[in-house]
Amino acid sequence: MMQSTYTINDVKRVIDAVGDVAANTTVSILVTDSRRIINPAASLFFALNNRRDGHQFIVDAYAAGIRNFVVSHQPDTIMPDANFLVVDNVLAALQALSAHHRNQFNIPVIGITGSNGKTIVKEWLYQLMCPENNIVRNPKSYNSQIGVPISVWQMNDTHTLGIFEAGISVPDEMEKLETIVQPTIGILTHIGTAHDEGFEGREQKIDEKLKLFKNCKQIIYNYDQLKDHAEELKSHECFTWSRKFNLADLYVFSETTISGKYYLRAVYNQKEIECLIPFRDGASVENAIVCWATMLAMGYSAADADDRIERLTAVSMRLELKTGINDCSVIDDSYNSDIQSLEIALNFLDQQNQHHKKTLILSDIYQSGLEEEALYKQVAQMIKDKQVERFIGVGAALQANKAYFDLPEIHFYDDTAALIKDLGKLHLHQETILIKGSRSFEFEKVSRALVQKAHETVMEINLNTLLSNLNYYKARLNPGVKLMAMVKAFSYGSGSFEVANILQYNKVDYLAVAYTDEGIELRESGISLPIMVLNPEPLAYDKLIYNKLEPVIYSFNLLDEFVKFAQENDIAEYPVHIKIDSGMHRVGFEDFEVEALCDLLAVNNYMRVQSVYSHLAASDAEQHDLFTLKQIGIFEKACAQIEDTLGYYVIKHVSNTSGIVRWPNAQYDMVRLGIGLYGVDAAVSPDDTSLRPIATLKTTVSQVKKVLASETIGYNRNGSLKTDGQIATVRIGYADGYRRAFGNGVGKMLVNGVLVPTVGNVSMDMCMLDVSAAEVKEGDEVIVFNDQLRIEELAQQIGTIPYEILTNVSERVKRVYFYE
């Protein structure tokens, strides 16, 4: 069965659009991003007015081959053979079309909402119920006003069950999603603090979420959470669970750990039943209980539910970008393979520019809802469209359909063991490799073979959060203001090309690095954005110009050196940036030097001034606002003098991260976003959860020891416990960036959710923690900092600033980048 198709005239009628139809073609794919086009002939592009106006990208989508568009106004550019369906609200049209599509099917649909656990519960229910069902569900966590209609659009007549999660952040969103999902069974997961800021209170948030269930035949929820909402739920058949009240349908009265698993005993239908969960953390246990209750409510036997839940596997909803062997980059998505998540993974592969060659390792795809031949024709076309050069297929179905894969290099294997045996013969070298496999193929073994080995201290970088932070600041820019992103110092410790790739893909205007070598590394990794070099070295001018990097000129000596080099190499009109010292007194032309600078610029045709900028010394501090105003005045005066001399317009920028928020009138033509991109901004209230740290530094416990109070711990015998207890040695030390100043109880880390202090001196490669109050074993994960134990807290502990904490993390600490 192919995807459902609609004629353009049908779409026009459903969404109540106006406009002439040039050709009554058919569409089967909904597109909202011009960078993510797989099959343009079958695509319908929605020009959404979200963070960016989608109408700006219609020309790009047309150039990529799309001929069908839903718009709020006709474009100015003439595009022959294109159909433009004009509506008042493009998002509402997308939702209406998806709701109409949902109405064509009469199958059970589970709708899931809550603050936490939606995606895990959805994926676990998929694992639990797929043996007897062909299930359609959201790819990854597509649960938004855009994600839900895209997800429901996948439904076709081969499906026997739908499972869709729905997330909201403000009132009045859920009713729209309910119209699209139309669930027959509702599940409410944990209600926590997520998105509290969008509602007047917790009760309003619950009321809004319950709107998803207004037409459900059955609702499954935690009795403890909704015991005060009985009136709202009385018209529905309800199945409740509880760990506190025996009034619930499923009353969990006993919980204990057995052989590393979590053992539950409960009363159901006046009988005692049991369930063994292969996870021990609190969130997983609660999510598993939700799944247990759902299976019982839907008629599964207690024995069958117990058997299947015991075999649940961890859900990985993220793509991980890792450093591979032989100078490769490895994108690890080795636990999940379906047509929708493959498209997401291929788009992420397409963003990577660090290597010219792109390779895909793919297993057979199960439960696609498509006939096998149609499925692999579509997969082959997707791969070809993303210009994958080397394809490695594993599984009988891929082998049977290998004729469709018309690519420069193809290899097929019966199973994973055969591929691993042959890896050396494939000569994988200097390429980006996407590993995408169904869980049964155990592609994690392939990942282990291809990922460069490193010790167990890693810094995880959440690229979704980085993008969210970027959009946080973009939303605060005045119309037309450009954005320069600071990626100096290994992107504040977060990586170089890995961060630059996502910034380039999301269309920032400029990048800035500290030194020429940093810019060269980005160019060699495929970054084509303009790059400003803050501290250019005259001896490297040849490399700078060869790599089309743009130097900052901040002194007369630097200016003379650049002019001399340009004269000797017959260079004219080369782009440069002029730095003004408006009061920070670090580098730059001072106020009294600007007139002499203008005299030199007036007779100079070797360079073209791209921008004039300065740096605010205390933009985040209210007590220094008068000084900031003085800086702004000096800067504006210098800009006026320089532009008057040059006779042309230059880009002006003075605002750093905190300046973007606190000084909107000083945004001028461009702003420079630095540490705020990484989730730290002194000008943003800690209560504003819209801005979040992107990095998690974690390590593991190498050994646990019992120690008497009379014994000493570590170098110089500085450490000891007040009472008999135990210590854990963890794999991080000052060579990794965890400074000696954190020793002897100053620093604290999170072990299994418990905050524990250091004890004794920090060593080069390890340190010790007092874990007397925690349950710890060798191999347990230890959090040094994350979005709970924030780097601002670590900075306060040792009297420094977050910048130093981030940039101190050694490059020997493995970086793992993930995209959800």
Protein Blocks (a to p, Z undefined) as FASTA:
>chain_A
ZZddddfklmmmmnopadddfbacddfbdcfbfklcfblmlpccddddffbcfklmmmmm
mmnopabdcdfbdcfbdcehiacdddfblklmmmmmmmmmmmmpccdddddedjehklmm
mmmmmmmmmmmpccdddehjafbfklmmmmmmmpcckbcbdcdddddfbehklmmmmmmn
opabdcdddddfehklmpgbfklmmmmmmmmmmmcfbdcddfklmmmmmmmmmmpccddd
dfkbckbmbdcfbdcdeehiacddddeehiacddddfbfbfklmmmmmmmmmmmmmnopa
fklmmmmmmmpccddfbdcddddehhiacdddfkbccfklmmmmmmmmmmpmkbmbdcdd
ddddehklpafklmmmmmmmmmmmnopabdcdedjklmmmmmmmccfbdcddfblmlmmm
mmmmnopghiaddddddfklopmlmmmmmpccddfbdcdddfklmmmmmmmmmmmpcehi
acdddfehhigonajklmmmmmmmnopabdcdfblklmmmmmmnopabdcddfbacfklm
mmmmmnopacddfbfklmmmmmmmmmmnopahiacdddddfhlopadcdfklmmmmmmmm
mmcckbccfbdcdddfblmbmklmmmmmmmmmmmmmmmmmmmmmnopacdddfbdfklmm
mmmmlnmmbccdfklmnopafkbcfklmkbccfbdcddddfbdcdddfkbcedehhlacc
fbdcddddddddfknopafklgghlaccdeehiacddedjddfkbccddfklbccdehia
cdfbdcklccklmmmmnopafklmmmmpcfklccddddZZ
